[in-house]
Amino acid sequence: MPEFILRPARPKDAAAVAEVNITTWRDAYAGLLPEEVINTRKLTPERIDIWQKRIANAAFFYVAETSAGQIVAMAWGAPTDSNDETPWPYQLHALYVLPRYQKRGIGRRLIKKFSAYTDGNPFYLYMLAGNQAAVFYRQTGGIRRPEYDCTHQWQGAETKLELFLFNG
């Protein structure tokens, strides 16, 4: 089993981060989103640019890297902004682990890293309803807070997002 290091993401990691996002997104949301929505996720210069900007401007953006230098996971979060309707001070915007690297403790380590960033303050994340990651979030201390669930539009497909709260 390869060892993994967690490190802050760098803008030059954007293509690898985009690939982790695309691959994991397609795997996690198959059957939950229409195929035409899933198939729009592609590695394009525009998508790489989006991730490059997110990395450069992020308060917290970590990747997990194999000893061979392959990025296999990422976590991105920040303090909540003034428009946020939840009462918690931090949001984990994204946590993605490539499917073949799941169940190796990487996601758990990234959540702990984000918790340390928050100084142990509560934080939350949204996930697409029906996502199998709900089991993982519960196992890592996430508590479903259905009163904060919301809907989101992905290219015309309305979906339900479920909120999980972590107590830091």
FENNORWO-V892378 format. One record per pair of residues at least 24 apart in sequence whose ideal C-beta (glycine too) atoms are under 6 Angstrom apart, sorted by the first residue. I is the first residue (numbers start at 1). J is the second residue. Records with the same first field share a line. If there is no record, write none. Layout:
BEGIN
I->J  J
END
This chain:
BEGIN
2->66  67
3->67
4->64  106
5->65
6->62  64  109  113
8->62
9->55  61  63
11->52  55  56
13->63  71
14->48  51  52
15->48
16->71
17->51  74
18->43  47  48  51
19->43
20->74  96  98
21->96
23->98
24->96
27->99
28->131
32->128  130
33->157
34->157
37->154  155  157
60->117
62->113
64->106
72->98  101
73->97  106
75->110  114
77->114
86->148
88->122  124
89->121
90->118  123
91->124
92->123  125
108->140
111->140
115->168
118->168
120->168
121->168
122->167  168
123->166
124->163  165
125->164
126->161  163
127->162
128->159
129->160  162
137->164
141->166
142->166
END
